[in-house]
Amino acid sequence: MNDKEIFDKILNEPERKLEFKSLEMLLMEYPILDLENPALYQIYKNLNVSHLSEEENLQLDAIILKLRIKQTNINKQNVEYLERHLKEGIKPLTIELDDE
């Protein structure tokens, strides 16, 4: 990101009240989440419901839907992969624990 983009981003950022929780703050509070996780945006939306415009709410809904679809597709691929290997007789990796 160049200097002009940074300046534009700062100048275009709307004024927020102290109760507002930014995505950066949520990422620090919930380290299990990342920018590709739709739960992050749903938490953001729920915590900031009174601070967001209608346009921001619509954008968040679109982001959440897009990321949920992406996650669902990845899950389907993983299930297909596992089912294919089970049909081929490949056993899943297990760890044997020594009883001493």
Backbone bond lengths (Angstrom), bond angles and torsions (degrees), N, CA, C in turn:
res aa  C-N    CA-C-N  psi(-1)  N-CA   C-N-CA  omega(-1)  CA-C   N-CA-C  phi
1 M - - - 1.456 - - 1.532 107.43 -
2 N 1.316 116.54 127.71 1.455 119.51 -179.58 1.536 110.61 -85.64
3 D 1.332 116.00 173.52 1.467 120.93 -175.95 1.523 112.58 -59.66
4 K 1.321 116.95 -42.57 1.462 120.28 -178.26 1.526 111.02 -61.87
5 E 1.328 117.22 -42.07 1.466 120.64 178.32 1.531 111.52 -62.42
6 I 1.325 115.71 -40.22 1.472 120.28 177.90 1.521 110.17 -63.97
7 F 1.331 117.33 -46.03 1.473 121.24 179.51 1.521 110.76 -61.01
8 D 1.339 116.35 -45.32 1.466 120.48 -179.77 1.529 110.78 -62.13
9 K 1.315 116.31 -41.35 1.468 120.24 -179.77 1.526 110.50 -62.05
10 I 1.318 116.84 -44.91 1.461 121.01 -179.39 1.521 110.74 -65.64
11 L 1.326 117.63 -44.22 1.458 121.18 -178.66 1.528 112.63 -68.75
12 N 1.318 117.56 -29.89 1.459 120.96 -178.83 1.525 113.36 -88.07
13 E 1.312 116.91 -8.50 1.467 120.48 179.81 1.532 109.40 -69.43
14 P 1.335 117.25 125.59 1.471 118.72 179.82 1.531 111.48 -69.55
15 E 1.321 115.16 154.43 1.464 120.34 176.35 1.523 108.73 -68.25
16 R 1.314 117.25 132.76 1.457 122.20 -178.64 1.526 109.51 -121.55
17 K 1.338 115.49 150.83 1.460 120.78 176.65 1.526 109.13 -77.16
18 L 1.322 115.93 165.76 1.457 120.71 -178.01 1.525 112.66 -62.83
19 E 1.328 117.93 -27.24 1.461 121.27 -178.58 1.521 112.06 -73.18
20 F 1.311 117.77 -14.38 1.458 122.88 -177.86 1.524 109.97 -64.22
21 K 1.332 116.42 134.66 1.466 121.94 177.66 1.527 108.45 -109.44
22 S 1.311 116.93 118.29 1.468 120.87 179.72 1.531 109.98 -79.69
23 L 1.327 115.79 164.21 1.463 119.93 176.67 1.529 111.15 -60.33
24 E 1.320 116.47 -37.58 1.464 120.42 179.35 1.528 110.87 -62.45
25 M 1.332 116.55 -42.04 1.461 120.59 178.89 1.531 110.42 -63.84
26 L 1.323 116.59 -42.22 1.464 120.24 -179.92 1.523 111.12 -66.19
27 L 1.319 117.40 -38.12 1.464 120.08 177.78 1.524 111.36 -62.61
28 M 1.324 117.16 -35.12 1.462 120.34 177.22 1.529 111.18 -73.48
29 E 1.335 117.41 -37.79 1.457 121.67 -179.17 1.523 112.63 -73.92
30 Y 1.328 117.06 -32.53 1.464 123.13 -178.60 1.532 108.92 -121.66
31 P 1.330 118.32 77.39 1.464 120.19 -174.37 1.529 113.91 -63.63
32 I 1.326 117.66 -15.02 1.462 120.37 178.77 1.533 111.18 -73.22
33 L 1.334 117.81 -19.24 1.463 122.34 -179.02 1.522 110.51 -89.41
34 D 1.331 115.21 155.64 1.464 121.19 172.51 1.522 108.88 -140.43
35 L 1.306 117.10 177.59 1.468 121.62 -175.50 1.526 113.33 -67.66
36 E 1.317 118.20 -13.36 1.466 122.07 178.70 1.532 112.06 -95.72
37 N 1.322 117.24 2.70 1.460 121.32 -176.92 1.533 109.92 -99.27
38 P 1.335 117.94 120.10 1.461 119.63 -178.42 1.530 113.18 -64.08
39 A 1.317 117.26 -22.63 1.470 120.53 178.79 1.530 111.18 -62.80
40 L 1.322 117.32 -34.20 1.469 121.07 177.83 1.519 110.75 -58.18
41 Y 1.322 116.68 -45.66 1.467 120.90 -176.70 1.531 111.51 -73.36
42 Q 1.335 116.36 -30.77 1.459 118.98 176.50 1.524 110.78 -69.97
43 I 1.330 117.34 -40.58 1.470 121.46 175.91 1.515 109.41 -62.85
44 Y 1.328 116.73 -45.81 1.469 122.45 178.19 1.526 110.39 -55.76
45 K 1.319 115.41 -46.85 1.467 120.99 -178.79 1.525 111.01 -64.50
46 N 1.325 117.12 -44.41 1.465 120.88 -178.85 1.527 112.33 -65.86
47 L 1.318 117.07 -40.89 1.463 120.17 -178.27 1.529 112.80 -73.48
48 N 1.323 116.42 -27.30 1.464 120.65 -175.06 1.522 113.24 -110.70
49 V 1.316 116.79 21.23 1.466 121.29 -173.04 1.534 112.42 -53.44
50 S 1.302 118.11 -38.38 1.465 120.24 -177.72 1.531 113.19 -82.37
51 H 1.318 117.34 -7.70 1.469 121.42 -177.28 1.530 113.52 -105.46
52 L 1.319 117.21 -7.79 1.463 120.55 -173.84 1.523 111.76 -99.32
53 S 1.320 115.14 145.25 1.466 120.51 176.08 1.531 109.10 -80.47
54 E 1.307 116.18 168.96 1.464 120.74 177.90 1.534 110.57 -62.24
55 E 1.329 116.06 -39.42 1.467 120.37 178.48 1.526 111.05 -62.69
56 E 1.335 117.22 -42.85 1.464 120.74 178.40 1.531 110.70 -63.95
57 N 1.334 116.84 -39.54 1.463 120.18 177.13 1.520 111.39 -61.88
58 L 1.316 117.14 -41.99 1.460 120.98 178.32 1.529 111.34 -65.34
59 Q 1.323 116.38 -40.61 1.463 120.27 177.44 1.524 110.66 -62.66
60 L 1.333 116.38 -43.02 1.459 120.01 179.01 1.520 111.58 -63.74
61 D 1.323 117.08 -41.01 1.468 120.69 177.44 1.526 110.40 -60.14
62 A 1.331 116.95 -41.59 1.465 121.26 179.47 1.528 111.03 -65.66
63 I 1.320 116.88 -42.12 1.468 121.54 179.05 1.522 110.17 -63.48
64 I 1.330 116.10 -46.70 1.463 120.81 -179.09 1.526 110.34 -60.43
65 L 1.317 117.17 -45.84 1.461 121.24 179.46 1.531 111.29 -61.87
66 K 1.323 116.66 -46.41 1.468 120.68 -179.56 1.526 111.37 -60.36
67 L 1.334 117.10 -44.21 1.460 120.24 -178.86 1.526 111.98 -71.30
68 R 1.336 117.56 -33.42 1.472 120.15 176.60 1.524 110.59 -66.34
69 I 1.326 117.03 -40.68 1.463 120.95 177.15 1.529 109.91 -62.91
70 K 1.325 115.91 -43.47 1.468 120.41 179.01 1.525 110.55 -61.10
71 Q 1.337 117.54 -45.07 1.463 121.30 178.74 1.525 111.48 -63.47
72 T 1.320 116.83 -41.15 1.460 121.28 179.43 1.521 110.57 -62.26
73 N 1.313 117.39 -42.58 1.469 121.24 178.23 1.527 111.65 -63.60
74 I 1.317 117.04 -41.36 1.469 120.90 177.47 1.529 109.76 -64.16
75 N 1.325 117.24 -42.95 1.464 120.85 178.47 1.525 111.15 -61.46
76 K 1.335 117.43 -41.60 1.470 121.13 178.40 1.526 110.58 -62.06
77 Q 1.323 116.91 -43.45 1.470 120.41 178.60 1.524 110.66 -62.29
78 N 1.325 117.33 -40.76 1.459 120.82 179.67 1.524 111.25 -65.33
79 V 1.330 117.28 -42.06 1.464 121.06 178.36 1.522 110.02 -63.33
80 E 1.338 117.77 -44.76 1.465 121.44 178.40 1.526 110.85 -60.25
81 Y 1.313 116.79 -41.42 1.467 121.76 178.80 1.524 110.31 -61.78
82 L 1.318 116.79 -48.20 1.460 120.86 -179.44 1.520 111.85 -64.98
83 E 1.328 117.66 -43.05 1.463 120.94 179.25 1.525 111.27 -63.65
84 R 1.324 116.76 -39.59 1.464 120.95 179.00 1.528 110.37 -62.12
85 H 1.313 117.19 -43.11 1.465 120.30 -179.67 1.517 111.62 -71.30
86 L 1.327 118.05 -33.42 1.458 119.80 176.32 1.523 110.70 -65.93
87 K 1.339 117.71 -40.08 1.465 121.97 178.27 1.528 111.55 -65.50
88 E 1.322 116.40 -32.79 1.463 121.08 179.61 1.526 111.89 -79.11
89 G 1.324 116.64 -5.14 1.459 120.36 178.53 1.517 114.67 83.35
90 I 1.305 116.85 13.91 1.461 120.00 177.88 1.522 107.60 -81.30
91 K 1.327 114.86 122.51 1.459 119.25 -178.04 1.529 109.50 -79.84
92 P 1.339 116.33 145.01 1.465 118.32 177.19 1.518 110.56 -68.51
93 L 1.290 115.96 154.36 1.453 122.43 179.57 1.516 109.46 -68.29
94 T 1.314 116.78 127.94 1.468 120.82 176.98 1.514 108.49 -126.13
95 I 1.288 115.51 157.54 1.455 121.47 179.45 1.520 107.73 -113.81
96 E 1.316 115.58 123.28 1.458 120.95 178.14 1.522 108.28 -87.85
97 L 1.328 115.70 129.59 1.450 121.19 177.49 1.523 108.94 -100.37
98 D 1.321 116.93 131.58 1.459 121.17 178.06 1.523 108.60 -78.07
99 D 1.326 116.38 129.87 1.461 121.36 173.76 1.515 108.39 -93.23
100 E 1.306 116.57 112.60 1.472 120.03 -178.36 1.485 110.68 -112.25
